[in-house]
Amino acid sequence: METKQKTDENFMRQALVEAEKAFEREEVPIGAVVVSEGMIIGRGHNLVESLGDATAHAEMQALTAASAALGGKYLDKCTLYVTVEPCVMCAGACAWSQIGRIVWGADDPKRGFMRYGQTILHPRTEIVRGVLEGECSELVSRFFKKLRW
């Protein structure tokens, strides 16, 4: 049987696939997947520039797809995997969806919601940080280095 850590790494790799799609579109490379009962039910990557929409974050795309797949707004039995710590807006969306668990790769000390505290989330939401942190951080670093050249 697969361990929880191994499962988290496997789904984070799927979020990284989404982040690569954003990178290819010259979007900030953040990717997300929502998992229910071991299956991906929502995927997303940043589309802020492509759509000209400041709310088109990876998490928002994945949460919307997951809600559509389940036919309801509550995702309390689901896990959101995202390559970078969610911002306050996305954390708020996670709270409203009552997501059961959030797993992220790289912390975001400038824009991440933890800067303001975990109370933004639903009280039952579990957090796991640092899954494949190096790979998630490297992709974002590579993107911003490319922008500077």
N, C-alpha and C positions, 0 to 999 in steps of 0.2 A: 504494500500500500504506500502511496506517495505521501511524503510528509507535507505539513502545511507550508513550510519554507520553500520546498521544491515546487509546490503548486503555485505559490505566490511568484516565484521566479519565472515559471512557465507563462503565466498570464501577463507578467510585466514585460516579457519578451514580445507578447502580442501588442501591448501598448507601445513598445518601442517601434514595432512595424508601422503603427499609425503615426508615430512621431517622425519617422523617416518620410512618410508621405507628405507631411507638412513641410519638412526640410526641402523636398523636391519642388514644392510649390512656392518656395521662398517665404514660408510662414515660420514663425517661431516654432521650433520643432518639439511640440508637446503632443503626446498621444494618450488615449484613454480607452479602456474597455470596461464594460460592466458584465459581471458574471453571476449567473443564477444556477444553482445545482450543477456546478461544474461545466456549464456551457456559456459561451459568450452570447449575450443577448443585445448588446449595444456596443458600437465602436465609434470613435471620433478622433479627429485631430484638428488642430487650430485652422480656422478658415476666416480669421479676422480680416486679413488683407483681401483675400479672394472675394469675400462677400461684402466688404466695407462695413462690417458689423462688429462693434466692440464687444458684443456678447457672444460671439461665435467661437468660444473656447472649446478645447477638446472635451472637457468634462461635460459641458452643456450639450454637445452633440451626442455623446455617449449616453447621458442620462435620458435625453429625449427619445433616442432610439430604444433604450431599454424599457421605458414606460410604454411606448407603442407596442413593443413585443409582448409585454405582460398584460396590456390592456388596462393599466391603472397607474396612478401617480405614486404609489408607495413602493419603495424598493428595499424594505427592511430586511429581506432575506438575501440581499445581493451585496456583492463587493465591487467597488470601483477601484480599478488599477489605473494609476496615472503616473506618467514619467517625472513630473515635477509637482511639488506641493501646490494644492489648489489655492487660488486667490480668494479673497473675501466673497466675491460674487458667486464663485463656484461652490464655496463652502456653504453659503446660504442656500443655494439650490440643493445641495446634498442634505442640508437640514430639513428643507421642505419635503424632500422625497423620503426622508427618514432612512437613508441608506444604512445598511447594517454595518458595513466595514469600508474603510478607505485605506488603500495601500499605495504609497508613493515611493518614487526612487530618490530624487534629489530635493533637498530642502530649498526653499526660496526665501532667504532672510529679508529681502527687500519688499516683495509683493505677496508672500505667502500668508495665509490666514492665521497661522500659529503666532505670528507677531502680535495679534490681538487676543489670542487665547482660544482654547478649545471649546469654550462655551458657545461659540457660533454654531457648532454642530448639534444634532439631536443628542440628547444625553446617553442614549444607548449605542451610539456609533463607536465602533472600535477603530483605532488608528494603528497602522504599522508603517514605520518610516525606514528609508534606507535600503529598500530592495533593489538590487542592481544599481546602486547609487552611482558608481563609477561610470557605467555605460550611459546612464541617463544624463549625468553632468557633462560628459564628454561631448555628447551630441549638441547640447545647447551651446557649449563653449566653441565648438567647431562652427556653428551657425554664426555666432557673433564675431568670430575672427574673420569669417568670409565677408561679412558686412563691412568690416573696417578696411579691407583691402581694396 
